[in-house]
């Protein structure tokens, strides 16, 4: 828990730098004294609101990615601290769920899934969440794809509400968690779609400029 608290402190430090340091860096050139050696062009009144809006959008986009990815990064950090030699608490919770999933899969599709060492699976989940979360913070679609892979594998195994009757108290809890993780996957798909859309627009602009030149 101490390491988790240290990571939270580091995360809050990044946010504080972003909130306090980023605007000061942006506004620093304005505070330079004008001279004949280093003239500072004055932006027109029409461009200032656009610049301010662009800075705000960039900041809130970064902040949103940090808050979103912190869910995965903090979880991966806790799994890492508890991993030990047997996978820790995560492996103990995952093992019965994994056995149930393999049994139901075999009964439904008529063939057995290969045996999976639960420790290796926990290590894979830890890597996907940790690396994917960090890459996502910096706006990389690869990070979003890694988090999607984690959600696609872990969600039906860990939140198997369909294996419980409606009268069971676990049914509602697991179904809510299942829907929550599906919503997280939807947010990642939206992020990937937005990134691809921006990339296509940039390619069209480059192609248009090349034709006009």
N, C-alpha and C positions, 0 to 999 in steps of 0.2 A: 504493500500500500504506500510506503514511503516513496518508492520510485514512481508510482502513479501520480502522487502529489507533486513530485519534482517535475514530471512531464507536464502536468497541468500548469504549474508555475511558468515553465518555459513557453507553453502555448499562450498563456495570458501575456507574457512578455512580448511575444511576436505581435499579438493584437495591439498592445500598447504602443509598440514602435510604429505599427501601421497607422494607428489613429493619430498619434502625436508627432511622429517623425516624418511621415510621408507628406503631410501638408506643408511642413516647414521646408522640406527639400524642394517641393514644387514652387513655393513662394520665395525661395532664397534668391534667385536672380533678380527679382523685383527690388530687393533691398540693396543691390549693388548701386554705387554712385555712377551716374552717367559721366562719361569722359569722351574726349575725342578719340582716345585709343580704343576703348571698348564701348562703342555705342550700343545701346539696347533698344531694339525696335519696339515701338509702342503698338500693342495690339488694338485693333479697332473695337469699338463698343459692341459690334455685332458678333465678333469672334470670342469675346470673353465669356459670355454665357455658355457658348458651345464647349469651350475648353473646360469650364467649371463642371458642366454636365458630364463631359467625358471622364474627368478625374473622379467624380463621384461614382459613376457607373463602374469604373475599373476597381475602385476601392471596395464597393459593396459586392461586386462579383467575387473578389478575392476573399472578403470576409465570409461570404456565404459558403465558398468552397472549404475554408478552414473549419467552420462550424459543422458542415456536413461530414467532412472527412474525420473530424475529431472522434466521432462515434466509432469508426473503425480503428483509428490509430490507438486510442486509449484501450480499446478491447484487445488489440494485438499486443500492446505493451503489458497488460495484465496477464495474458496467456503466456507471454515470454517469461515473465517473472515466476509463474507457477509451473512452468513446463517440467523442470527436473529431468528425471530419467524415464518417467512413465507417461509424460504428457500432462500431468497435473490434474486439476479438477475438471478441466475441459474434456480430457479423455474419459474420465469416469462418467461424465454426463452424456458424452457422445456415444459410448460403447453400446448401451442398451438400445438407443435410438437407431444406431447403425445396424444392429442385429435384426431389429424389427423391420427396417426398410429392406434389407436383403431377403428376409423371409417372405415379405409381402410381394416383392418384385418377382421372386422365384415362383410363387403361387400364381401370380397373374400372367406372367409371360412364359413360364414353362422352362426356364433355364436359370442356373445360379450365377450370380455375380461373383467375380474373383474375390478371394479373401483379401481384405485390406487391413493393414496394421493401423489401429486407431491412432497410435502415436505419430505415424507418418501423415495421417489425415489432419491431425491437429496442427502439425508443423506446416502443412500446405495451407490450411486456413489462416494461420498466423502470418505466413509470408504474403498471401494474397491481400489480406487486410492491411498489413503494415506498409508494404511497398505500394500497393494500389492507392491507399489513402494519401501517402506522401506525394506520389505523382499527381494525384487529383488536385491537391492543394495548389500545385504550380500550373494547373490548367491542361495537363496532358490527357488526351483521350485514352492513352494506354492504361493510365490509372483507372479510368472509368471502366474499361474492358476487364481489368483484373478484379475489380469489385463486383462487376456483374457475374463473372465466373464464380466467385465466392458465393454470391447470393443464390445463383442457380443451383449450386450443389448443396449448400447447407440448409436452405429454407425448407425444402420438402422432407429433409431428414430430421431436423431439429424441431420443427413446428408442425408435426404430423397430426393435426386435429382430426383428420379424416379417419384415424385409427381409434377414435373414441366416440362413444355414444353421446347424444345431446344431453343426457341426464348427468353425464360425468362433469365434475367441476373443472377438469382440465380442458374440456372442449372449447369453452369460450375464451379462455386465456390463450391457448395455442392458436386459435383461429385469429384472434386480434393480432398476435405476433406475426402470424403468417401474412396477413393483409398489410401490416406495417412494412415488412421486408419486401413484399411485392411493390408497395408504393416507393420504397427506396430504389428498387430496380427501375421503376418508371421514371424517377428523377434522373437516374444515370442515362437512360435511353434518351431523355429530352436533352441532356447536356451533349451527348454524342451527336444527336441530330442537329443541334444548334452549331456545334463546331464544324460539322460537315457542310452545313449550309453556308457558313461564313467562308470556308475554304473554297467552295464552288464559286461564290460571288467574287472572291479575289482573283480566281483563275480567269473568270470571264472578263474582269477589268483589265487584267494583263493582256489577254488575247485581243481585246478591243484596242488598247494602246498600241500593241504591236502592229495591228492593221492600219491604224491611222498614221503611224510613223512610216 
